[in-house]
Amino acid sequence: MKLKRAGIFALAVALGIAGGLALSAQQPPQVKRNIVLKQDMTIPDREAVMAVVELPPGSAEGRHTHPAEVYAFVTEGAISLEYEGNPTVTLKAGEVFYLAPGKVHQAMNNGSVTARLAAVFVAEKGKPLSAPAK
């Protein structure tokens, strides 16, 4: 009886470990954002924010908006950009894009190398830089 319980316990532990590994293996790659500068502007109630964004292969930002005008430059790799009211476009290294305040969008990396962007936000001072789309 003790041997049977020990076998069942060992099986349960093995299944738990295998399940945990399977769950962690299924987690999508995470987008990394690094703010490199945040500066008050001479425009009242506005601040300039510069960020470097990394999108590993298979990653997506998730649909969101910004209370800011965003000017971005693809420095490496390529992204697919979904932008409210426009067809999805692919942007490669060396290309730029603009996002208007409040427009729903998301960038995705469907390629095999990490995509990197440099972005400048002309943001409403004191507000979060982004919010999930409703």
Rosetta constraint file for C-alpha pairs under 8 A:
AtomPair CA 1 CA 5 HARMONIC 6.35 0.50
AtomPair CA 2 CA 6 HARMONIC 6.11 0.50
AtomPair CA 3 CA 7 HARMONIC 6.17 0.50
AtomPair CA 4 CA 8 HARMONIC 6.23 0.50
AtomPair CA 5 CA 9 HARMONIC 6.02 0.50
AtomPair CA 6 CA 10 HARMONIC 6.06 0.50
AtomPair CA 7 CA 11 HARMONIC 6.12 0.50
AtomPair CA 8 CA 12 HARMONIC 6.13 0.50
AtomPair CA 9 CA 13 HARMONIC 6.19 0.50
AtomPair CA 10 CA 14 HARMONIC 6.15 0.50
AtomPair CA 11 CA 15 HARMONIC 6.10 0.50
AtomPair CA 12 CA 16 HARMONIC 6.06 0.50
AtomPair CA 13 CA 17 HARMONIC 6.19 0.50
AtomPair CA 14 CA 18 HARMONIC 6.10 0.50
AtomPair CA 15 CA 19 HARMONIC 5.92 0.50
AtomPair CA 16 CA 20 HARMONIC 6.07 0.50
AtomPair CA 17 CA 21 HARMONIC 6.16 0.50
AtomPair CA 18 CA 22 HARMONIC 6.11 0.50
AtomPair CA 19 CA 23 HARMONIC 6.16 0.50
AtomPair CA 20 CA 24 HARMONIC 6.21 0.50
AtomPair CA 21 CA 25 HARMONIC 5.98 0.50
AtomPair CA 22 CA 26 HARMONIC 6.24 0.50
AtomPair CA 23 CA 27 HARMONIC 6.65 0.50
AtomPair CA 28 CA 58 HARMONIC 6.93 0.50
AtomPair CA 28 CA 59 HARMONIC 6.24 0.50
AtomPair CA 29 CA 56 HARMONIC 6.18 0.50
AtomPair CA 29 CA 57 HARMONIC 7.29 0.50
AtomPair CA 29 CA 58 HARMONIC 6.42 0.50
AtomPair CA 29 CA 59 HARMONIC 5.11 0.50
AtomPair CA 30 CA 55 HARMONIC 7.22 0.50
AtomPair CA 30 CA 56 HARMONIC 7.06 0.50
AtomPair CA 30 CA 59 HARMONIC 6.11 0.50
AtomPair CA 30 CA 60 HARMONIC 7.72 0.50
AtomPair CA 31 CA 53 HARMONIC 7.19 0.50
AtomPair CA 31 CA 54 HARMONIC 5.77 0.50
AtomPair CA 31 CA 55 HARMONIC 4.85 0.50
AtomPair CA 31 CA 56 HARMONIC 6.68 0.50
AtomPair CA 31 CA 59 HARMONIC 6.40 0.50
AtomPair CA 31 CA 60 HARMONIC 6.93 0.50
AtomPair CA 31 CA 61 HARMONIC 6.30 0.50
AtomPair CA 32 CA 53 HARMONIC 5.68 0.50
AtomPair CA 32 CA 54 HARMONIC 5.08 0.50
AtomPair CA 32 CA 55 HARMONIC 6.69 0.50
AtomPair CA 33 CA 51 HARMONIC 6.61 0.50
AtomPair CA 33 CA 52 HARMONIC 5.86 0.50
AtomPair CA 33 CA 53 HARMONIC 4.56 0.50
AtomPair CA 33 CA 54 HARMONIC 6.54 0.50
AtomPair CA 34 CA 51 HARMONIC 5.42 0.50
AtomPair CA 34 CA 52 HARMONIC 5.22 0.50
AtomPair CA 34 CA 53 HARMONIC 6.43 0.50
AtomPair CA 35 CA 49 HARMONIC 7.05 0.50
AtomPair CA 35 CA 50 HARMONIC 5.86 0.50
AtomPair CA 35 CA 51 HARMONIC 4.24 0.50
AtomPair CA 35 CA 52 HARMONIC 6.46 0.50
AtomPair CA 36 CA 49 HARMONIC 7.72 0.50
AtomPair CA 36 CA 50 HARMONIC 5.64 0.50
AtomPair CA 36 CA 51 HARMONIC 5.49 0.50
AtomPair CA 36 CA 52 HARMONIC 7.11 0.50
AtomPair CA 37 CA 48 HARMONIC 7.73 0.50
AtomPair CA 37 CA 49 HARMONIC 5.58 0.50
AtomPair CA 37 CA 50 HARMONIC 5.07 0.50
AtomPair CA 37 CA 51 HARMONIC 7.13 0.50
AtomPair CA 38 CA 47 HARMONIC 6.93 0.50
AtomPair CA 38 CA 48 HARMONIC 5.77 0.50
AtomPair CA 38 CA 49 HARMONIC 4.48 0.50
AtomPair CA 38 CA 50 HARMONIC 6.56 0.50
AtomPair CA 39 CA 47 HARMONIC 5.53 0.50
AtomPair CA 39 CA 48 HARMONIC 5.22 0.50
AtomPair CA 39 CA 49 HARMONIC 6.49 0.50
AtomPair CA 40 CA 46 HARMONIC 6.48 0.50
AtomPair CA 40 CA 47 HARMONIC 4.33 0.50
AtomPair CA 40 CA 48 HARMONIC 6.27 0.50
AtomPair CA 40 CA 125 HARMONIC 7.92 0.50
AtomPair CA 41 CA 45 HARMONIC 7.87 0.50
AtomPair CA 41 CA 46 HARMONIC 5.68 0.50
AtomPair CA 41 CA 47 HARMONIC 4.98 0.50
AtomPair CA 41 CA 48 HARMONIC 6.26 0.50
AtomPair CA 42 CA 46 HARMONIC 7.67 0.50
AtomPair CA 43 CA 47 HARMONIC 7.95 0.50
AtomPair CA 45 CA 124 HARMONIC 6.04 0.50
AtomPair CA 45 CA 125 HARMONIC 5.32 0.50
AtomPair CA 46 CA 122 HARMONIC 6.52 0.50
AtomPair CA 46 CA 123 HARMONIC 5.46 0.50
AtomPair CA 46 CA 124 HARMONIC 4.80 0.50
AtomPair CA 46 CA 125 HARMONIC 4.86 0.50
AtomPair CA 47 CA 121 HARMONIC 7.89 0.50
AtomPair CA 47 CA 122 HARMONIC 5.91 0.50
AtomPair CA 47 CA 123 HARMONIC 5.35 0.50
AtomPair CA 47 CA 124 HARMONIC 6.45 0.50
AtomPair CA 47 CA 125 HARMONIC 5.43 0.50
AtomPair CA 48 CA 120 HARMONIC 6.82 0.50
AtomPair CA 48 CA 121 HARMONIC 5.60 0.50
AtomPair CA 48 CA 122 HARMONIC 4.86 0.50
AtomPair CA 48 CA 123 HARMONIC 6.24 0.50
AtomPair CA 49 CA 120 HARMONIC 5.62 0.50
AtomPair CA 49 CA 121 HARMONIC 4.98 0.50
AtomPair CA 49 CA 122 HARMONIC 6.67 0.50
AtomPair CA 49 CA 123 HARMONIC 7.25 0.50
AtomPair CA 50 CA 118 HARMONIC 7.29 0.50
AtomPair CA 50 CA 119 HARMONIC 5.65 0.50
AtomPair CA 50 CA 120 HARMONIC 4.49 0.50
AtomPair CA 50 CA 121 HARMONIC 6.35 0.50
AtomPair CA 51 CA 118 HARMONIC 5.88 0.50
AtomPair CA 51 CA 119 HARMONIC 5.21 0.50
AtomPair CA 51 CA 120 HARMONIC 6.48 0.50
AtomPair CA 52 CA 116 HARMONIC 7.12 0.50
AtomPair CA 52 CA 117 HARMONIC 5.74 0.50
AtomPair CA 52 CA 118 HARMONIC 4.71 0.50
AtomPair CA 52 CA 119 HARMONIC 6.36 0.50
AtomPair CA 53 CA 116 HARMONIC 5.58 0.50
AtomPair CA 53 CA 117 HARMONIC 5.03 0.50
AtomPair CA 53 CA 118 HARMONIC 6.39 0.50
AtomPair CA 53 CA 119 HARMONIC 7.61 0.50
AtomPair CA 54 CA 114 HARMONIC 6.68 0.50
AtomPair CA 54 CA 115 HARMONIC 5.77 0.50
AtomPair CA 54 CA 116 HARMONIC 4.58 0.50
AtomPair CA 54 CA 117 HARMONIC 6.56 0.50
AtomPair CA 55 CA 59 HARMONIC 5.83 0.50
AtomPair CA 55 CA 60 HARMONIC 7.19 0.50
AtomPair CA 55 CA 108 HARMONIC 7.27 0.50
AtomPair CA 55 CA 109 HARMONIC 6.12 0.50
AtomPair CA 55 CA 114 HARMONIC 5.63 0.50
AtomPair CA 55 CA 115 HARMONIC 5.08 0.50
AtomPair CA 55 CA 116 HARMONIC 6.33 0.50
AtomPair CA 56 CA 109 HARMONIC 6.68 0.50
AtomPair CA 56 CA 113 HARMONIC 6.74 0.50
AtomPair CA 56 CA 114 HARMONIC 4.31 0.50
AtomPair CA 56 CA 115 HARMONIC 6.34 0.50
AtomPair CA 57 CA 109 HARMONIC 5.33 0.50
AtomPair CA 57 CA 110 HARMONIC 6.05 0.50
AtomPair CA 57 CA 111 HARMONIC 5.57 0.50
AtomPair CA 57 CA 112 HARMONIC 5.24 0.50
AtomPair CA 57 CA 113 HARMONIC 5.61 0.50
AtomPair CA 57 CA 114 HARMONIC 5.52 0.50
AtomPair CA 57 CA 115 HARMONIC 7.57 0.50
AtomPair CA 58 CA 108 HARMONIC 7.31 0.50
AtomPair CA 58 CA 109 HARMONIC 5.47 0.50
AtomPair CA 58 CA 110 HARMONIC 5.39 0.50
AtomPair CA 58 CA 111 HARMONIC 7.10 0.50
AtomPair CA 58 CA 112 HARMONIC 7.88 0.50
AtomPair CA 59 CA 108 HARMONIC 5.80 0.50
AtomPair CA 59 CA 109 HARMONIC 5.50 0.50
AtomPair CA 59 CA 110 HARMONIC 7.47 0.50
AtomPair CA 60 CA 106 HARMONIC 7.02 0.50
AtomPair CA 60 CA 107 HARMONIC 5.88 0.50
AtomPair CA 60 CA 108 HARMONIC 4.18 0.50
AtomPair CA 60 CA 109 HARMONIC 6.40 0.50
AtomPair CA 61 CA 106 HARMONIC 5.59 0.50
AtomPair CA 61 CA 107 HARMONIC 5.73 0.50
AtomPair CA 61 CA 108 HARMONIC 6.46 0.50
AtomPair CA 62 CA 106 HARMONIC 5.64 0.50
AtomPair CA 62 CA 107 HARMONIC 7.64 0.50
AtomPair CA 62 CA 132 HARMONIC 7.51 0.50
AtomPair CA 63 CA 104 HARMONIC 6.23 0.50
AtomPair CA 63 CA 105 HARMONIC 5.33 0.50
AtomPair CA 63 CA 106 HARMONIC 4.89 0.50
AtomPair CA 63 CA 132 HARMONIC 6.17 0.50
AtomPair CA 63 CA 133 HARMONIC 5.43 0.50
AtomPair CA 64 CA 103 HARMONIC 8.00 0.50
AtomPair CA 64 CA 104 HARMONIC 5.36 0.50
AtomPair CA 64 CA 105 HARMONIC 5.72 0.50
AtomPair CA 64 CA 106 HARMONIC 6.48 0.50
AtomPair CA 64 CA 130 HARMONIC 6.57 0.50
AtomPair CA 64 CA 131 HARMONIC 5.49 0.50
AtomPair CA 64 CA 132 HARMONIC 4.20 0.50
AtomPair CA 64 CA 133 HARMONIC 4.33 0.50
AtomPair CA 65 CA 101 HARMONIC 7.11 0.50
AtomPair CA 65 CA 102 HARMONIC 5.15 0.50
AtomPair CA 65 CA 103 HARMONIC 5.58 0.50
AtomPair CA 65 CA 104 HARMONIC 4.98 0.50
AtomPair CA 65 CA 105 HARMONIC 6.54 0.50
AtomPair CA 65 CA 130 HARMONIC 5.52 0.50
AtomPair CA 65 CA 131 HARMONIC 5.44 0.50
AtomPair CA 65 CA 132 HARMONIC 6.42 0.50
AtomPair CA 65 CA 133 HARMONIC 6.08 0.50
AtomPair CA 66 CA 101 HARMONIC 5.50 0.50
AtomPair CA 66 CA 102 HARMONIC 5.53 0.50
AtomPair CA 66 CA 103 HARMONIC 7.31 0.50
AtomPair CA 66 CA 129 HARMONIC 5.71 0.50
AtomPair CA 66 CA 130 HARMONIC 4.47 0.50
AtomPair CA 66 CA 131 HARMONIC 6.45 0.50
AtomPair CA 67 CA 101 HARMONIC 5.03 0.50
AtomPair CA 67 CA 102 HARMONIC 5.83 0.50
AtomPair CA 67 CA 123 HARMONIC 6.11 0.50
AtomPair CA 67 CA 124 HARMONIC 6.26 0.50
AtomPair CA 67 CA 127 HARMONIC 7.32 0.50
AtomPair CA 67 CA 128 HARMONIC 7.70 0.50
AtomPair CA 67 CA 129 HARMONIC 6.50 0.50
AtomPair CA 67 CA 130 HARMONIC 6.83 0.50
AtomPair CA 68 CA 100 HARMONIC 7.03 0.50
AtomPair CA 68 CA 101 HARMONIC 4.81 0.50
AtomPair CA 68 CA 102 HARMONIC 7.62 0.50
AtomPair CA 68 CA 121 HARMONIC 5.82 0.50
AtomPair CA 68 CA 122 HARMONIC 5.26 0.50
AtomPair CA 68 CA 123 HARMONIC 4.10 0.50
AtomPair CA 68 CA 124 HARMONIC 6.24 0.50
AtomPair CA 68 CA 129 HARMONIC 7.27 0.50
AtomPair CA 69 CA 98 HARMONIC 7.42 0.50
AtomPair CA 69 CA 99 HARMONIC 5.93 0.50
AtomPair CA 69 CA 100 HARMONIC 5.11 0.50
AtomPair CA 69 CA 101 HARMONIC 5.25 0.50
AtomPair CA 69 CA 121 HARMONIC 5.65 0.50
AtomPair CA 69 CA 122 HARMONIC 5.17 0.50
AtomPair CA 69 CA 123 HARMONIC 6.55 0.50
AtomPair CA 70 CA 98 HARMONIC 5.61 0.50
AtomPair CA 70 CA 99 HARMONIC 4.99 0.50
AtomPair CA 70 CA 100 HARMONIC 6.68 0.50
AtomPair CA 70 CA 101 HARMONIC 7.72 0.50
AtomPair CA 70 CA 119 HARMONIC 6.64 0.50
AtomPair CA 70 CA 120 HARMONIC 5.68 0.50
AtomPair CA 70 CA 121 HARMONIC 4.59 0.50
AtomPair CA 70 CA 122 HARMONIC 6.52 0.50
AtomPair CA 71 CA 96 HARMONIC 7.42 0.50
AtomPair CA 71 CA 97 HARMONIC 6.06 0.50
AtomPair CA 71 CA 98 HARMONIC 4.77 0.50
AtomPair CA 71 CA 99 HARMONIC 6.68 0.50
AtomPair CA 71 CA 119 HARMONIC 5.62 0.50
AtomPair CA 71 CA 120 HARMONIC 5.21 0.50
AtomPair CA 71 CA 121 HARMONIC 6.56 0.50
AtomPair CA 72 CA 96 HARMONIC 5.54 0.50
AtomPair CA 72 CA 97 HARMONIC 5.38 0.50
AtomPair CA 72 CA 98 HARMONIC 6.36 0.50
AtomPair CA 72 CA 117 HARMONIC 6.58 0.50
AtomPair CA 72 CA 118 HARMONIC 5.61 0.50
AtomPair CA 72 CA 119 HARMONIC 4.16 0.50
AtomPair CA 72 CA 120 HARMONIC 6.31 0.50
AtomPair CA 73 CA 93 HARMONIC 7.76 0.50
AtomPair CA 73 CA 94 HARMONIC 6.74 0.50
AtomPair CA 73 CA 95 HARMONIC 5.92 0.50
AtomPair CA 73 CA 96 HARMONIC 4.36 0.50
AtomPair CA 73 CA 97 HARMONIC 6.63 0.50
AtomPair CA 73 CA 117 HARMONIC 5.53 0.50
AtomPair CA 73 CA 118 HARMONIC 5.25 0.50
AtomPair CA 73 CA 119 HARMONIC 6.38 0.50
AtomPair CA 74 CA 78 HARMONIC 7.14 0.50
AtomPair CA 74 CA 91 HARMONIC 7.15 0.50
AtomPair CA 74 CA 92 HARMONIC 6.24 0.50
AtomPair CA 74 CA 93 HARMONIC 4.75 0.50
AtomPair CA 74 CA 94 HARMONIC 5.67 0.50
AtomPair CA 74 CA 95 HARMONIC 5.61 0.50
AtomPair CA 74 CA 96 HARMONIC 6.21 0.50
AtomPair CA 74 CA 115 HARMONIC 7.48 0.50
AtomPair CA 74 CA 116 HARMONIC 6.05 0.50
AtomPair CA 74 CA 117 HARMONIC 4.46 0.50
AtomPair CA 74 CA 118 HARMONIC 6.55 0.50
AtomPair CA 75 CA 93 HARMONIC 4.88 0.50
AtomPair CA 75 CA 94 HARMONIC 5.92 0.50
AtomPair CA 75 CA 95 HARMONIC 7.95 0.50
AtomPair CA 75 CA 115 HARMONIC 7.58 0.50
AtomPair CA 75 CA 116 HARMONIC 5.49 0.50
AtomPair CA 75 CA 117 HARMONIC 5.40 0.50
AtomPair CA 75 CA 118 HARMONIC 6.84 0.50
AtomPair CA 76 CA 92 HARMONIC 7.30 0.50
AtomPair CA 76 CA 93 HARMONIC 4.75 0.50
AtomPair CA 76 CA 94 HARMONIC 7.73 0.50
AtomPair CA 76 CA 114 HARMONIC 7.38 0.50
AtomPair CA 76 CA 115 HARMONIC 5.17 0.50
AtomPair CA 76 CA 116 HARMONIC 4.98 0.50
AtomPair CA 76 CA 117 HARMONIC 7.10 0.50
AtomPair CA 77 CA 92 HARMONIC 5.99 0.50
AtomPair CA 77 CA 93 HARMONIC 5.56 0.50
AtomPair CA 77 CA 111 HARMONIC 7.68 0.50
AtomPair CA 77 CA 113 HARMONIC 6.19 0.50
AtomPair CA 77 CA 114 HARMONIC 6.08 0.50
AtomPair CA 77 CA 115 HARMONIC 4.24 0.50
AtomPair CA 77 CA 116 HARMONIC 6.60 0.50
AtomPair CA 78 CA 90 HARMONIC 6.80 0.50
AtomPair CA 78 CA 91 HARMONIC 5.47 0.50
AtomPair CA 78 CA 92 HARMONIC 4.19 0.50
AtomPair CA 78 CA 93 HARMONIC 6.12 0.50
AtomPair CA 78 CA 109 HARMONIC 6.69 0.50
AtomPair CA 78 CA 111 HARMONIC 6.92 0.50
AtomPair CA 78 CA 115 HARMONIC 5.56 0.50
AtomPair CA 79 CA 90 HARMONIC 5.61 0.50
AtomPair CA 79 CA 91 HARMONIC 5.38 0.50
AtomPair CA 79 CA 92 HARMONIC 6.61 0.50
AtomPair CA 79 CA 107 HARMONIC 6.13 0.50
AtomPair CA 79 CA 108 HARMONIC 5.47 0.50
AtomPair CA 79 CA 109 HARMONIC 4.86 0.50
AtomPair CA 79 CA 110 HARMONIC 6.98 0.50
AtomPair CA 79 CA 111 HARMONIC 7.71 0.50
AtomPair CA 79 CA 115 HARMONIC 6.65 0.50
AtomPair CA 80 CA 88 HARMONIC 6.54 0.50
AtomPair CA 80 CA 89 HARMONIC 5.56 0.50
AtomPair CA 80 CA 90 HARMONIC 4.38 0.50
AtomPair CA 80 CA 91 HARMONIC 6.33 0.50
AtomPair CA 80 CA 107 HARMONIC 5.65 0.50
AtomPair CA 80 CA 108 HARMONIC 5.15 0.50
AtomPair CA 80 CA 109 HARMONIC 6.29 0.50
AtomPair CA 80 CA 110 HARMONIC 7.20 0.50
AtomPair CA 81 CA 88 HARMONIC 5.46 0.50
AtomPair CA 81 CA 89 HARMONIC 5.35 0.50
AtomPair CA 81 CA 90 HARMONIC 6.27 0.50
AtomPair CA 81 CA 91 HARMONIC 7.37 0.50
AtomPair CA 81 CA 105 HARMONIC 7.15 0.50
AtomPair CA 81 CA 106 HARMONIC 5.90 0.50
AtomPair CA 81 CA 107 HARMONIC 4.58 0.50
AtomPair CA 81 CA 108 HARMONIC 6.50 0.50
AtomPair CA 82 CA 86 HARMONIC 7.38 0.50
AtomPair CA 82 CA 87 HARMONIC 6.89 0.50
AtomPair CA 82 CA 88 HARMONIC 4.61 0.50
AtomPair CA 82 CA 89 HARMONIC 6.89 0.50
AtomPair CA 82 CA 105 HARMONIC 5.26 0.50
AtomPair CA 82 CA 106 HARMONIC 5.35 0.50
AtomPair CA 82 CA 107 HARMONIC 6.41 0.50
AtomPair CA 83 CA 87 HARMONIC 7.09 0.50
AtomPair CA 83 CA 88 HARMONIC 6.67 0.50
AtomPair CA 83 CA 103 HARMONIC 7.23 0.50
AtomPair CA 83 CA 104 HARMONIC 6.19 0.50
AtomPair CA 83 CA 105 HARMONIC 4.37 0.50
AtomPair CA 83 CA 106 HARMONIC 6.80 0.50
AtomPair CA 84 CA 103 HARMONIC 5.97 0.50
AtomPair CA 84 CA 104 HARMONIC 5.26 0.50
AtomPair CA 84 CA 105 HARMONIC 5.95 0.50
AtomPair CA 91 CA 95 HARMONIC 6.03 0.50
AtomPair CA 91 CA 96 HARMONIC 7.63 0.50
AtomPair CA 99 CA 103 HARMONIC 7.12 0.50
AtomPair CA 104 CA 133 HARMONIC 6.21 0.50
AtomPair CA 109 CA 114 HARMONIC 7.58 0.50
AtomPair CA 109 CA 115 HARMONIC 6.73 0.50
AtomPair CA 123 CA 127 HARMONIC 7.72 0.50
AtomPair CA 123 CA 129 HARMONIC 7.13 0.50
